[in-house]
Every structure is written in structure tokens, then in C-alpha cells.
């Protein structure tokens, strides 16, 4: 009994792994950009009788039926059309900059905004700080004004 249940579980796991290895045509079509100029993926291209998407969909369907993997199919398209056919840049070499640059720009911008706002707030706080009171004897006009006001009240 244990052996048969173990065998059943092994077969189920192998079948699920085999199902994961075979891509769907939609997965492959979504990973490729249409070259007709629409800017959409091959799967999403809405041009009727598109000169690129229609033959590409047929080629992809044929290669999926042959049991080829997604990487193998996309590699064939890259070899024929170059890396511009990929809907997302690869994560190696110079293309790594396309992945990292947006995050670095947001990070640097956040740090810059924080530094500038802290400097401005400190500068304003220094300007608004109370000045020490001026002694009355230092200003003769103040003394004279005070004497005249005192005399006026009398």
C-alpha cells in the first residue's frame, strides 16, 4: 500500500513538472514585442493581418507543438530579430542598467529632497530665532523717548 501511494505521488509530481516545462503560446507571445511598430506584445497586437504578429503566432504555435521551451523559442526570435524583439530587457550586461536606473533615480531623488528640505527648515529656524534684547542704555533715543513718555503721563 505504501509503495503504491509513493509511486502515485512520484508520478503526479513528475507530471506537474512536465506540465510546467511546456509553455503556452500566450506566455511566449507575451514575452515578445511586435515589430510592426504598434509597441504591443505579439499576443496583444490588434492590427488585422499584421505582417509580424500573425506569422510569429503561427511559428510560436508550431514550436510549442514540437515541445520546445519558452527560452528556446525566444532565443530563436532573438537570433533572428535581435534583442529588440524581447518585451522586457535581459538582466545581464548593459541591459541591467535598464532595470536598475529607475530605482536608483527614485532613491537619489528621495535623498536629495530630504537633504534640501532639512537645510531649508534649519535655515528658516535660524532666521526666526529670537534675538537677544538690546539693553536700554545702548540706545540714547530710546532713553529720551522713555523720559518724554514719563513726562507726558505726569
Secondary structure, 3 states (H helix, E strand, C coil): CHHHHHHHHHHHHHHHHHHHHCCCHHHHHHCEECCCCCCCECCCCCCCCCCCHHHHHHHHHHHHHCCCCHHHHHHHHHHHHCHHHECCCCCCHHHHHHHHHHHHHHHHHHHHHHHHHHHHHHHHHHHHCCCCCCCHHHCHHHHHHHHHHHHHHC
